[in-house]
Amino acid sequence: MNIDLSLPRLFLFLFNPPSVSEQMTENDDFHKSEQSATQRNDSFQIATNLFLSFKYAGEGVGYAFRTQRNFRIHLIIGAIALSLSLYFKLSAVACSIISLTIALVLVLELLNTALEAVVDLTVGREFHQLAKIAKDCAAGAVLIAAIAALIIASALLLPYILDTLI
């Protein structure tokens, strides 16, 4: 067994031990560390103050908004649901419930995006069954939360919408 204890290899070992994945080859991207070390340095930056922490978090949300179609769809549907709850003057509790379900879906979408990026970084362009399982499960979590949010928002908003239409 090759004992390479560089930081990226350590994370790889912790989250993907060799006994689980025997398909790691010596041509792995991390072995090209001389070429990609300068590219990876930015990912190891630590926020030195609170402002930088918020800046990095905002960059993550901005990345998801720019690159993830489903994140934008969830954001638009969430804005519509929240706008309708304010328009129909729902109680503070009902608005809070709708807001929390919207936030849950958006948070899970961000986690799904992060997990997909880490899996892609680890596996590269090769197909791996465990990578597929990880990505599918994360997407499934978003789907379940989105369905639950839709049911909750419908239960709270539908009576008001039907009263307006009838």
Contact map, one row per residue, 1 for C-alpha under 8 A:
1110000000000000000000000000000000000000000000000000000000000000000000000000000000000000000000000000000000000000000000000000000000000000000000000000000000000000000000
1111000000000000000000000000000000000000000000000000000000000000000000000000000000000000000000000000000000000000000000000000000000000000000000000000000000000000000000
1111100000000000000000000000000000000000000000000000000000000000000000000000000000000000000000000000000000000000000000000000000000000000000000000000000000000000000000
0111110011000000000000000000000000000000000000000000000000000000000000000000000000000000000000000000000000000000000000000000000000000000000000000000000000000000000000
0011111011000000000000000000000000000000000000000000000000000000000000000000000000000000000000000000000000000000000000000000000000000000000000000000000000000000000000
0001111111000000000000000000000000000000000000000000000000000000000000000000000000000000000000000000000000000000000000000000000000000000000000000000000000000000000000
0000111111100000000000000000000000000000000000000000000000000000000000000000000000000000000000000000000000000000000000000000000000000000000000000000000000000000000000
0000011111110000000000000000010000000000000000000000000000000000000000000000000000000000000000000000000000000000000000000000000000000000000000000000000000000000000000
0001111111111000000000000000010000000000000000000000000000000000000000000000000000000000000000000000000000000000000000000000000000000000000000000000000000000000000000
0001111111111100000000000000000000000000000000000000000000000000000000000000000000000000000000000000000000000000000000000000000000000000000000000000000000000000000000
0000001111111110000000000000000000000000000000000000000000000000000000000000000000000000000000000000000000000000000000000000000000000000000000000000000000000000000000
0000000111111111100000000000000000000000000000000000000000000000000000000000000000000000000000000000000000000000000000000100000000000000000000000000000000000000000000
0000000011111111110000000000000000000000000000000000000000000000000000000000000000000000000000000000000000000000000000000000000000000000000000000000000000000000000000
0000000001111111100000000000000000000000000000000000000000000000000000000000000000000000000000000000000000000000000000000000000000000000000000000000000000000000000000
0000000000111111100000000000000000000000000000000000000000000000000000000000000000000000000000000000000000000000000000000000000000000000000000000000000000000000000000
0000000000011111110110000000000000000000000000000000000000000000000000000000000000000000000000000000000000000000000000000000000000000000000000000000000000000000000000
0000000000011111111110000000000000000000000000000000000000000000000000000000000000000000000000000000000000000000000000000000000000000000000000000000000000000000000000
0000000000001001111111010000000000000000000000000000000000000000000000000000000000000000000000000000000000000000000000000000000000000000000000000000000000000000000000
0000000000000000111111000000000000000000000000000000000000000000000000000000000000000000000000000000000000000000000000000000000000000000000000000000000000000000000000
0000000000000001111111000000000000000000000000000000000000000000000000000000000000000000000000000000000000000000000000000000000000000000000000000000000000000000000000
0000000000000001111111110000000000000000000000000000000000000000000000000000000000000000000000000000000000000000000000000000000000000000000000000000000000000000000000
0000000000000000011111110000000000000000000000000000000000000000000000000000000000000000000000000000000000000000000000000000000000000000000000000000000000000000000000
0000000000000000000011111000000000000000000000000000000000000000000000000000000000000000000000000000000000000000000000000000000000000000000000000000000000000000000000
0000000000000000010011111101000000000000000000000000000000000000000000000000000000000000000000000000000000000000000000000000000000000000000000000000000000000000000000
0000000000000000000000111111000000000000000000000000000000000000000000000000000000000000000000000000000000000000000000000000000000000000000000000000000000000000000000
0000000000000000000000011111001000000000000000000000000000000000000000000000000000000000000000000000000000000000000000000000000000000000000000000000000000000000000000
0000000000000000000000001111101000000000000000000000000000000000000000000000000000000000000000000000000000000000000000000000000000000000000000000000000000000000000000
0000000000000000000000011111111100000000000000000000000000000000000000000000000000000000000000000000000000000000000000000000000000000000000000000000000000000000000000
0000000000000000000000000011111110000000000000000000000000000000000000000000000000000000000000000000000000000000000000000000000000000000000000000000000000000000000000
0000000110000000000000000001111110000000000000000000000000000000000000000000000000000000000000000000000000000000000000000000000000000000000000000000000000000000000000
0000000000000000000000000111111110000000000000000000000000000000000000000000000000000000000000000000000000000000000000000000000000000000000000000000000000000000000000
0000000000000000000000000001111111110000000000000000000000000000000000000000000000000000000000000000000000000000000000000000000000000000000000000000000000000000000000
0000000000000000000000000000111111111000000000000000000000000000000000000000000000000000000000000000000000000000000000000000000000000000000000000000000000000000000000
0000000000000000000000000000000111111100000000000000000000000000000000000000000000000000000000000000000000000000000000000000000000000000000000000000000000000000000000
0000000000000000000000000000000111111100000000000000000000000000000000000000000000000000000000000000000000000000000000000000000000000000000000000000000000000000000000
0000000000000000000000000000000111111111000000000000000000000000000000000000000000000000000000000000000000000000000000000000000000000000000000000000000000000000000000
0000000000000000000000000000000011111111100000000000000000000000000000000000000000000000000000000000000000000000000000000000000000000000000000000000000000000000000000
0000000000000000000000000000000001111111110000000000000000000000000000000000000000000000000000000000000000000000000000000000000000000000000000000000000000000000000000
0000000000000000000000000000000000011111110000000000000000000000000000000000000000000000000000000000000000000000000000000000000000000000000000000000000000000000000000
0000000000000000000000000000000000011111111100000000000000000000000000000000000000000000000000000000000000000000000000000000000000000000000000000000000000000000000000
0000000000000000000000000000000000001111111110000000000000000000000000000000000000000000000000000000000000000000000000000000000000000000000000000000000000000000000000
0000000000000000000000000000000000000111111110000000000000000000000000000000000000000000000000000000000000000000000000000000000000000000000000000000000000000000000000
0000000000000000000000000000000000000001111110000000000000000000000000000000000000000000000000000000000000000000000000000000000000000000000000000000000000000000000000
0000000000000000000000000000000000000001111111000000000000000000000000000000000000000000000000000000000000000000000000000000000000000000000000000000000000000000000000
0000000000000000000000000000000000000000111111100000000000000000000000000000000000000000000000000000000000000000000000000000000000000000000000000000000000000000000000
0000000000000000000000000000000000000000000111110000000000000000000000000000000000000000000000000000000000000000000000000000000000000000000000000000000000000000000000
0000000000000000000000000000000000000000000011111101100100000000000000000000000000000000000000000000000000000000000000000000000000000000000000000000000000000000000000
0000000000000000000000000000000000000000000001111101100000000000000000000000000000000000000000000000000000000000000000000000000000000000000000000000000000000000000000
0000000000000000000000000000000000000000000000111111100000000000000000000000000000000000000000000000000000000000000000000000000000000000000000000000000000000000000000
0000000000000000000000000000000000000000000000111111110000000000000000000000000000000000000000000000000000000000000000000000000000000000000000000000000000000000000000
0000000000000000000000000000000000000000000000001111111000000000000000000000000000000000000000000000000000000000000000000000000000000000000000000000000000000000000000
0000000000000000000000000000000000000000000000111111111100000000000000000000000000000000000000000000000000000000000000000000000000000000000000000000000000000000000000
0000000000000000000000000000000000000000000000111111111110000000000000000000000000000000000000000000000000000000000000000000000000000000000000000000000000000000000000
0000000000000000000000000000000000000000000000000111111111000000000000000000000000000000000000000000000000000000000000000000000000000000000000000000000000000000000000
0000000000000000000000000000000000000000000000000011111111100000000000000000000000000000000000000000000000000000000000000000000000000000000000000000000000000000000000
0000000000000000000000000000000000000000000000100001111111110000000000000000000000000000000000000000000000000000000000000000000000000000000000000000000000000000000000
0000000000000000000000000000000000000000000000000000111111111000000000000000000000000000000000000000000000000000000000000000000000000000000000000000000000000000000000
0000000000000000000000000000000000000000000000000000011111111100000000000000000000000000000000000000000000000000000000000000000000000000000000000000000000000000000000
0000000000000000000000000000000000000000000000000000001111111110000000000000000000000000000000000000000000000000000000000000000000000000000000000000000000000000000000
0000000000000000000000000000000000000000000000000000000111111111000000000000000000000000000000000000000000000000000000000000000000000000000000000000000000000000000000
0000000000000000000000000000000000000000000000000000000011111111100000000000000000000000000000000000000000000100000000000000000000000000000000000000000000000000000000
0000000000000000000000000000000000000000000000000000000001111111110000000000000000000000000000000000000000000000000000000000000000000000000000000000000000000000000000
0000000000000000000000000000000000000000000000000000000000111111111100000000000000000000000000000000000000000000000000000000000000000000000000000000000000000000000000
0000000000000000000000000000000000000000000000000000000000011111111100100000000000000000000000000000000000000100100000000000000000000000000000000000000000000000000000
0000000000000000000000000000000000000000000000000000000000001111111110110000000000000000000000000000000000000000000000000000000000000000000000000000000000000000000000
0000000000000000000000000000000000000000000000000000000000000111111110000000000000000000000000000000000000000000000000000000000000000000000000000000000000000000000000
0000000000000000000000000000000000000000000000000000000000000011111110000000000000000000000000000000000000000000000000000000000000000000000000000000000000000000000000
0000000000000000000000000000000000000000000000000000000000000011111111110000000000000000000000000000000000000000100000000000000000000000000000000000000000000000000000
0000000000000000000000000000000000000000000000000000000000000000111111111000000000000000000000000000000000000000000000000000000000000000000000000000000000000000000000
0000000000000000000000000000000000000000000000000000000000000000000111111100000000000000000000000000000000001000000000000000000000000000000000000000000000000000000000
0000000000000000000000000000000000000000000000000000000000000001100111111110000000000000000000000000000001001100000000000000000000000000000000000000000000000000000000
0000000000000000000000000000000000000000000000000000000000000000100111111111000000000000000000000000000000000000000000000000000000000000000000000000000000000000000000
0000000000000000000000000000000000000000000000000000000000000000000011111111100000000000000000000000000000000000000000000000000000000000000000000000000000000000000000
0000000000000000000000000000000000000000000000000000000000000000000001111111110000000000000000000000010011000000000000000000000000000000000000000100000000000000000000
0000000000000000000000000000000000000000000000000000000000000000000000111111111000000000000000000000010001000000000000000000000000000000000000000000000000000000000000
0000000000000000000000000000000000000000000000000000000000000000000000011111111100000000000000000000000000000000000000000000000000000000000000000000000000000000000000
0000000000000000000000000000000000000000000000000000000000000000000000001111111110000000000000000000000000000000000000000000000000000000000000000000000000000000000000
0000000000000000000000000000000000000000000000000000000000000000000000000111111111000000000000000010010000000000000000000000000000000000000000000000000000000000000000
0000000000000000000000000000000000000000000000000000000000000000000000000011111111100000000000000000000000000000000000000000000000000000000000000000000000000000000000
0000000000000000000000000000000000000000000000000000000000000000000000000001111111110000000000000000000000000000000000000000000000000000000000000000000000000000000000
0000000000000000000000000000000000000000000000000000000000000000000000000000111111111000000000000100000000000000000000000000000000000000000000000000000010000000000000
0000000000000000000000000000000000000000000000000000000000000000000000000000011111111100000000100110000000000000000000000000000000000000000000000000000000000000000000
0000000000000000000000000000000000000000000000000000000000000000000000000000001111111110000000000000000000000000000000000000000000000000000000000000000000000000000000
0000000000000000000000000000000000000000000000000000000000000000000000000000000111111111000000000000000000000000000000000000000000000000000000000000000000001000000000
0000000000000000000000000000000000000000000000000000000000000000000000000000000011111111110001100000000000000000000000000000000000000000000000000000000000001000000000
0000000000000000000000000000000000000000000000000000000000000000000000000000000001111111110000100000000000000000000000000000000000000000000000000000000000000000000000
0000000000000000000000000000000000000000000000000000000000000000000000000000000000111111110000000000000000000000000000000000000000000000000000000000000000000000000000
0000000000000000000000000000000000000000000000000000000000000000000000000000000000011111110000000000000000000000000000000000000000000000000000000000000000000001000000
0000000000000000000000000000000000000000000000000000000000000000000000000000000000001111111000000000000000000000000000000000000000000000000000000000000000000000000000
0000000000000000000000000000000000000000000000000000000000000000000000000000000000001111111101100000000000000000000000000000000000000000000000000000000000000000000000
0000000000000000000000000000000000000000000000000000000000000000000000000000000000000000111111100000000000000000000000000000000000000000000000000000000000000000000000
0000000000000000000000000000000000000000000000000000000000000000000000000000000000000000011111110000000000000000000000000000000000000000000000000000000000000000000000
0000000000000000000000000000000000000000000000000000000000000000000000000000000000000000001111111000000000000000000000000000000000000000000000000000000000000000000000
0000000000000000000000000000000000000000000000000000000000000000000000000000000000001000011111111100000000000000000000000000000000000000000000000000000000010000000000
0000000000000000000000000000000000000000000000000000000000000000000000000000000001001100011111111110000000000000000000000000000000000000000000000000000000000000000000
0000000000000000000000000000000000000000000000000000000000000000000000000000000000000000000111111111000000000000000000000000000000000000000000000000000000000000000000
0000000000000000000000000000000000000000000000000000000000000000000000000000000000000000000011111111100000000000000000000000000000000000000000000000000000000000000000
0000000000000000000000000000000000000000000000000000000000000000000000000000000011000000000001111111110000000000000000000000000000000000000000000000100110000000000000
0000000000000000000000000000000000000000000000000000000000000000000000000000010001000000000000111111111000000000000000000000000000000000000000000000000000000000000000
0000000000000000000000000000000000000000000000000000000000000000000000000000000000000000000000011111111100000000000000000000000000000000000000000000000000000000000000
0000000000000000000000000000000000000000000000000000000000000000000000000000000000000000000000001111111110000000000000000000000000000000000000001001100100000000000000
0000000000000000000000000000000000000000000000000000000000000000000000000110010000000000000000000111111111000000000000000000000000000000000000000000100000000000000000
0000000000000000000000000000000000000000000000000000000000000000000000000000000000000000000000000011111111100000000000000000000000000000000000000000000000000000000000
0000000000000000000000000000000000000000000000000000000000000000000000000000000000000000000000000001111111110000000000000000000000000000000000001000000000000000000000
0000000000000000000000000000000000000000000000000000000000000000000000000100000000000000000000000000111111111000000000000000000000000000000001001100100000000000000000
0000000000000000000000000000000000000000000000000000000000000000000000100110000000000000000000000000011111111100000000000000000000000000000000000000000000000000000000
0000000000000000000000000000000000000000000000000000000000000000000000000000000000000000000000000000001111111110000000000000000000000000000000000000000000000000000000
0000000000000000000000000000000000000000000000000000000000000000000000000000000000000000000000000000000111111111000000000000000000000000010011001000000000000000000000
0000000000000000000000000000000000000000000000000000000000000000000001100000000000000000000000000000000011111111100000000000000000000000001001000000000000000000000000
0000000000000000000000000000000000000000000000000000000000001001000000100000000000000000000000000000000001111111110000000000000000000000000000000000000000000000000000
0000000000000000000000000000000000000000000000000000000000000000000000000000000000000000000000000000000000111111111000000000000000000000010000000000000000000000000000
0000000000000000000000000000000000000000000000000000000000000000000000000000000000000000000000000000000000011111111100000000000000000010011001000000000000000000000000
0000000000000000000000000000000000000000000000000000000000000001000100000000000000000000000000000000000000001111111110000000000000000000000000000000000000000000000000
0000000000000000000000000000000000000000000000000000000000000000000000000000000000000000000000000000000000000111111111000000000000000000000000000000000000000000000000
0000000000000000000000000000000000000000000000000000000000000000000000000000000000000000000000000000000000000011111111100000000000000110010000000000000000000000000000
0000000000000000000000000000000000000000000000000000000000000000000000000000000000000000000000000000000000000001111111110000000000000010000000000000000000000000000000
0000000000000000000000000000000000000000000000000000000000000000000000000000000000000000000000000000000000000000111111111000000000000000000000000000000000000000000000
0000000000000000000000000000000000000000000000000000000000000000000000000000000000000000000000000000000000000000011111111100000000000000000000000000000000000000000000
0000000000000000000000000000000000000000000000000000000000000000000000000000000000000000000000000000000000000000001111111111000000100110000000000000000000000000000000
0000000000000000000000000000000000000000000000000000000000000000000000000000000000000000000000000000000000000000000111111111100000000000000000000000000000000000000000
0000000000000000000000000000000000000000000000000000000000000000000000000000000000000000000000000000000000000000000011111111000000000000000000000000000000000000000000
0000000000010000000000000000000000000000000000000000000000000000000000000000000000000000000000000000000000000000000001111111000000000000000000000000000000000000000000
0000000000000000000000000000000000000000000000000000000000000000000000000000000000000000000000000000000000000000000000111111111100100000000000000000000000000000000000
0000000000000000000000000000000000000000000000000000000000000000000000000000000000000000000000000000000000000000000000111111110000000000000000000000000000000000000000
0000000000000000000000000000000000000000000000000000000000000000000000000000000000000000000000000000000000000000000000010011111000000000000000000000000000000000000000
0000000000000000000000000000000000000000000000000000000000000000000000000000000000000000000000000000000000000000000000000011111100000000000000000000000000000000000000
0000000000000000000000000000000000000000000000000000000000000000000000000000000000000000000000000000000000000000000000000010111110110000000000000000000000000000000000
0000000000000000000000000000000000000000000000000000000000000000000000000000000000000000000000000000000000000000000000000010011111110000000000000000000000000000000000
0000000000000000000000000000000000000000000000000000000000000000000000000000000000000000000000000000000000000000000000000000001111111000000000000000000000000000000000
0000000000000000000000000000000000000000000000000000000000000000000000000000000000000000000000000000000000000000000000000000000111111100000000000000000000000000000000
0000000000000000000000000000000000000000000000000000000000000000000000000000000000000000000000000000000000000000000000100010001111111110000000000000000000000000000000
0000000000000000000000000000000000000000000000000000000000000000000000000000000000000000000000000000000000000000000000000000001111111111000000000000000000000000000000
0000000000000000000000000000000000000000000000000000000000000000000000000000000000000000000000000000000000000000000000000000000011111111100000000000000000000000000000
0000000000000000000000000000000000000000000000000000000000000000000000000000000000000000000000000000000000000000001000100000000001111111110000000000000000000000000000
0000000000000000000000000000000000000000000000000000000000000000000000000000000000000000000000000000000000000001001100100000000000111111111000000000000000000000000000
0000000000000000000000000000000000000000000000000000000000000000000000000000000000000000000000000000000000000000000000000000000000011111111100000000000000000000000000
0000000000000000000000000000000000000000000000000000000000000000000000000000000000000000000000000000000000000000000000000000000000001111111110000000000000000000000000
0000000000000000000000000000000000000000000000000000000000000000000000000000000000000000000000000000000000010011001000000000000000000111111111000000000000000000000000
0000000000000000000000000000000000000000000000000000000000000000000000000000000000000000000000000000000000001001000000000000000000000011111111100000000000000000000000
0000000000000000000000000000000000000000000000000000000000000000000000000000000000000000000000000000000000000000000000000000000000000001111111110000000000000000000000
0000000000000000000000000000000000000000000000000000000000000000000000000000000000000000000000000000000000010000000000000000000000000000111111111000000000000000000000
0000000000000000000000000000000000000000000000000000000000000000000000000000000000000000000000000000000010011001000000000000000000000000011111111100000000000000000000
0000000000000000000000000000000000000000000000000000000000000000000000000000000000000000000000000000000000000000000000000000000000000000001111111110000000000000000000
0000000000000000000000000000000000000000000000000000000000000000000000000000000000000000000000000000000000000000000000000000000000000000000111111111000000000000000000
0000000000000000000000000000000000000000000000000000000000000000000000000000000000000000000000000000100110010000000000000000000000000000000011111111100000000000000000
0000000000000000000000000000000000000000000000000000000000000000000000000100000000000000000000000000000010000000000000000000000000000000000001111111110000000000000000
0000000000000000000000000000000000000000000000000000000000000000000000000000000000000000000000000000000000000000000000000000000000000000000000111111111000000000000000
0000000000000000000000000000000000000000000000000000000000000000000000000000000000000000000000000000100000000000000000000000000000000000000000011111111100000000000000
0000000000000000000000000000000000000000000000000000000000000000000000000000000000000000000000000100110010000000000000000000000000000000000000001111111110000000000000
0000000000000000000000000000000000000000000000000000000000000000000000000000000000000000000000000000000000000000000000000000000000000000000000000111111111000000000000
0000000000000000000000000000000000000000000000000000000000000000000000000000000000000000000000000000000000000000000000000000000000000000000000000011111111100000000000
0000000000000000000000000000000000000000000000000000000000000000000000000000000000000000000000000100100000000000000000000000000000000000000000000001111111110000000000
0000000000000000000000000000000000000000000000000000000000000000000000000000000010000000000000000100000000000000000000000000000000000000000000000000111111111100000000
0000000000000000000000000000000000000000000000000000000000000000000000000000000000000000000000000000000000000000000000000000000000000000000000000000011111111100000000
0000000000000000000000000000000000000000000000000000000000000000000000000000000000000000000000000000000000000000000000000000000000000000000000000000001111111110000000
0000000000000000000000000000000000000000000000000000000000000000000000000000000000000000000001000000000000000000000000000000000000000000000000000000000111111110000000
0000000000000000000000000000000000000000000000000000000000000000000000000000000000011000000000000000000000000000000000000000000000000000000000000000000011111111100000
0000000000000000000000000000000000000000000000000000000000000000000000000000000000000000000000000000000000000000000000000000000000000000000000000000000011111111110000
0000000000000000000000000000000000000000000000000000000000000000000000000000000000000000000000000000000000000000000000000000000000000000000000000000000000111111111000
0000000000000000000000000000000000000000000000000000000000000000000000000000000000000001000000000000000000000000000000000000000000000000000000000000000000001111111100
0000000000000000000000000000000000000000000000000000000000000000000000000000000000000000000000000000000000000000000000000000000000000000000000000000000000001111111110
0000000000000000000000000000000000000000000000000000000000000000000000000000000000000000000000000000000000000000000000000000000000000000000000000000000000000111111111
0000000000000000000000000000000000000000000000000000000000000000000000000000000000000000000000000000000000000000000000000000000000000000000000000000000000000011111111
0000000000000000000000000000000000000000000000000000000000000000000000000000000000000000000000000000000000000000000000000000000000000000000000000000000000000001111111
0000000000000000000000000000000000000000000000000000000000000000000000000000000000000000000000000000000000000000000000000000000000000000000000000000000000000000111111
0000000000000000000000000000000000000000000000000000000000000000000000000000000000000000000000000000000000000000000000000000000000000000000000000000000000000000011111
